[in-house]
Amino acid sequence: MLKEQFGIDFKKTELLDEAFTHASYVNEHPKENLKYYERIEFLGDAVMQLCVSEYLFIRFPNLPEGKLSRLRAAMVCEDSFSKFAVECSFDKYIRLGKGEEKAKARQRPSLLCDIFESFIGALYLDQGKTVVDQFIRQVVFPKIDLGWFDHLLDHKTELQEYLQRNGDVNIEYQELADFGPENDKSYQMTVSADGKTLGVGTGHSKKAAEQAAAKQALQTLLAAKRAD
């Protein structure tokens, strides 16, 4: 599964086994001398904090420390990690004791979060930070562009700071269209810089549509920069 989906092939499979093993399973198999995930989870939590901090620091060069901290906290938390674990199908591979299985621990967000962190710890021990970075660039960081954390970001300010880093630029937002009934109207806005259209966005208010347009413009500009 890991090799097919993420190109990961563990060298020490015992680390992967440990990362997916719950204490209840170890207790039910005392003769197998097994280990469970909690120590590796401790390491994985620290590795995720570092990788996400490093990425956000580079990705958002003008975001102040307070907003960087809030964004990291939203990404490195139980709610996010449990969703990432399910997306990666990690829930299917947890080794649980019979009692925990009956209690539906496999669906418990706190356990899914722990397992995601323990997997990161195991991957770090097995293959190092570069491979961990590659994995979370596939699984975690794209969620920023998908809008998971938009409530913590101000795309208009970010776009303005990006465009004006070398001097003044004339940035304009214009309404392109509105549609829908009066009680549920949507708006389409464009954003342009020095007369050149950079992005188009839609939202249930003009401000939301402007934010969406700025987000699209940033994505386009950053993609072009990476391609150079």
Secondary structure as UniProt FT lines:
FT   HELIX           2..6
FT   HELIX           13..19
FT   HELIX           23..28
FT   HELIX           30..32
FT   HELIX           38..59
FT   TURN            61..62
FT   HELIX           65..75
FT   HELIX           78..87
FT   TURN            88..89
FT   HELIX           90..93
FT   HELIX           98..102
FT   TURN            103..104
FT   HELIX           105..107
FT   HELIX           109..127
FT   HELIX           129..139
FT   TURN            140..141
FT   HELIX           142..145
FT   TURN            146..149
FT   HELIX           150..152
FT   HELIX           155..163
FT   TURN            164..166
FT   STRAND          171..179
FT   HELIX           182..184
FT   STRAND          186..193
FT   TURN            194..195
FT   STRAND          196..203
FT   HELIX           206..227
//
